[in-house]
Amino acid sequence: MMKIITHVLATALALLVISKLGIGIEVAGFYSALVVAVLWGIVMLIIRPVLGLLTLPINILTLGLFSFVLNALLFWFLATFVEGFTVAGFVPALLGSVILSAVSFVLNKTV
């Protein structure tokens, strides 16, 4: 349970840092970042594997690079649901999802 809370809080903090980079992602505050972090975890746990399976042929053809596109589209999709969280376009969504994936990778290796 503590690992999940740590992961969500770190993701929320990473979102706040990403919003300060000026790449086209805006987060209104910590509450919005926390909501996005929880939804990001749910999306990556439930929706991402299903879409990954459906897009497997494209992913094989692109040698796995389509995974970045899929993550960016899901990140951009989250911006439509959460009040106070905006993503300016596909490129900011791609950069944000890559940074969040890197944070998640580091967290999974250390915690």
Residue pairs with C-beta under 8 A, 6 or more apart in sequence:
3 111
4 41
6 107
6 111
7 41
7 104
7 107
7 111
8 34
8 37
8 38
8 41
9 34
9 37
10 103
10 107
11 37
11 40
11 41
11 100
11 103
11 104
12 30
12 33
12 34
12 36
12 37
13 33
14 99
14 100
14 103
15 25
15 27
15 33
15 36
15 37
15 85
15 96
15 100
16 27
16 30
16 33
18 25
18 27
18 95
18 96
18 99
18 100
19 25
19 26
19 27
19 33
23 91
23 92
23 95
23 96
24 87
24 88
24 89
24 91
24 92
25 86
25 87
25 88
25 92
25 93
25 95
25 96
26 85
26 86
27 33
27 36
27 84
27 85
28 83
28 84
28 85
29 84
31 84
32 82
32 83
32 84
32 85
33 85
35 82
35 85
36 78
36 82
36 85
39 78
39 81
39 82
40 75
40 78
40 100
43 74
43 77
43 78
44 74
44 104
47 74
48 70
48 71
48 74
51 70
51 74
52 59
52 67
52 70
55 66
55 70
58 66
59 65
59 66
59 67
59 70
68 94
68 97
68 98
69 94
71 94
71 97
71 98
71 101
72 90
72 93
72 94
72 96
72 97
73 90
73 93
74 97
75 87
75 93
75 96
75 97
75 100
76 87
76 89
76 90
76 93
78 85
79 85
79 86
79 87
79 93
87 93
87 96
